[in-house]
Amino acid sequence: MYAVIQTGGKQYRVKSGEQLKVEALPAAVGAPVSFDRVLMLGEGEGARVGAPYVPGAAVKATVVAQGRGEKLKIFKLRRRKHYQKTQGHRQSYTEVRIDEIVGA
């Protein structure tokens, strides 16, 4: 069984036992986290779709690590105008392990 959750402005399809990187959450490593914005739950004919969220459903997870992604380089150039701009960015993330899906 799987669930589709929403966190950090993105949607993720999760199963019990898998790990994924989401937008940075204010939680310590080893702390439990609960995602209550469940958009869809189940699979096949027994799937429940929320409007917009499935009532009573939640996904329980544990924080595995906090980190920062690879550096992205942004380079802007206007040809023949003597304009160049270089910028960098590293996105923070939280790696979580999905423990259970509640409300099935």
Secondary structure, 3 states (H helix, E strand, C coil): CEEEEEECCEEEEEECCCEEEEECCCCCCCCEEEECCEEEECCHHHCEECCCCCCCCEEEEEEEEEEECCCEEEEEEECCCCEEEEEEECCEEEEEEEEEEECC
